[in-house]
Structures are given as C-alpha cells and as structure tokens.
Amino acid sequence: MVHDRGTDLSAERWTGKDGDEMVDQHLEMIRDVTPSADGCEDCLRIGSRWVHLRLCLTCGHVGCCDSSPHRHARMHFHESGHPIIQSFEPGEAWRWCYVHEAEV
C-alpha cells in the first residue's frame, strides 16, 4: 500500500499564530512513505483500540492519536525523532509538526 491520500507535500510554509508566514525546516524530513499497517501497528500488536490514526511522513509508521489511550504516534516521535505526521483518516490531509506543535 502506497501513501496516496492526495496531499501536496511540497508546501513548506504556513501562517503562524501571529499571522506571519513561517517555514518549518522539519518538512525536509518528509519522504514518500508506505504505511506500516492499516491500523495503529502498536495497538494491533497489544490488542488495544485507537481513536484516530496518524502517519509518520518520515518512515511510514502508523500510530494512534493523542486522544487514544496509548498515544503511539507521539511515542514514535519521541523514540525516533521523526517530527511530521499526517492524519491517516479518510478525507483528511492535514499535517502536524510535533517539534513546533503546529499544523504545517
């Protein structure tokens, strides 16, 4: 399965809280990734449930969101240093930088 959620990953600018346009240097870590699983790979391994899925745009790890009991996507960031995730939910294409705690 190839990541094909229809997102243009070339955009490197966003508007900060103060309205100024910003560039996130972590966007350089985005790769063309293949999702590691159809669900949170860590929850599947331990038999747990998740609320929403997130895709690591550096390696393709699929983890669960911060509203899920185990927060595996954020745990993956802390363990791997891969800062940019994208929603892995159908119809959603937003991306998040864990370092800057901002949508990119």
N, C-alpha and C positions, 0 to 999 in steps of 0.2 A: 504494500500500500504506500503510495507516494503522497506527500503533503500537497493537497490540491484544493485548499479551501478558498481559492480565488483571491488571494491577497497580494497586493503590490508591495513587496518587501523592500523596494528601492527608496522609499521615502525616509529621510533621516531627520526630518525637522518636525517639531510640534510646538504648540503655544504653551508657554509656562503659565503659572498661576498669576503672574503679573502682566500677562498679555504679550510678553516679548517672545519672539520666535527663538527656539532653542534647538541645539543639535546634541544628540546623545551618542557619545563615542562608542557605547556598547553595541550599537547597531552593527558595527563592523564584525561582530561575532555571529551574526545570523548566517546560517548555512541552508542549503536545500536539503531538508531532512526527511527521513522516513519515520513515521510514528512507530514507537516501540511496541504498542499494543492498541487494541480497540477500546480499552478502558484503562483506569489507573493501574499501571503494572504492579505497583507495590500493594495496593488494596487487593488485586486479584490474587497475588501470592499469599496474602494472610487471610483471605476470605472476608474482607471488610467491604463496606459500601462507601460511595462517594456522592457528592452533590453535583459538582461540575468538573469538567476536565480541562487541563492546561497542557500545552505542547511546548517543550523546550525547543527554541529555534536554533540552538547550537548543536544538539545531539539527537533530538527526536524523542527524548524521554517523555512519556505521557504520565502525568501525575494529577492528583486531585487538588481542588482549590482550597483556599483558606477557610471556607465555610464547611468543609468536610472534616470529619473527626481527626484525621491524621495529617492533613496539610502536606501531602507528599511532594507537590510541585515546589513549594517553598523550601522544604527539606532538601530537595535535589539542588536548588540554587545554593544553599549553604554548604552542601557537600562538594559540589562540582565547580562553583563559581560561575556557572552559566547564567547570565543576568536577564535575558529576554525570553518571555513566554508569550504565547498567543492562546486565546481561547480555542479549545478543541471541541466546541459545541457547534452543531449545525447552524448555519446562518449568522454566526458571529465571527468577526475578523479582527477584533481589537488586540493590541499587543501591550505588554507591561514590562517595565524595567524595574526589577527588584532593588537595584542599587539606588536609583533615583526616586523610587516609589512614585512613578509617574507613567501614564499611558504614553506610548510612543508610536 
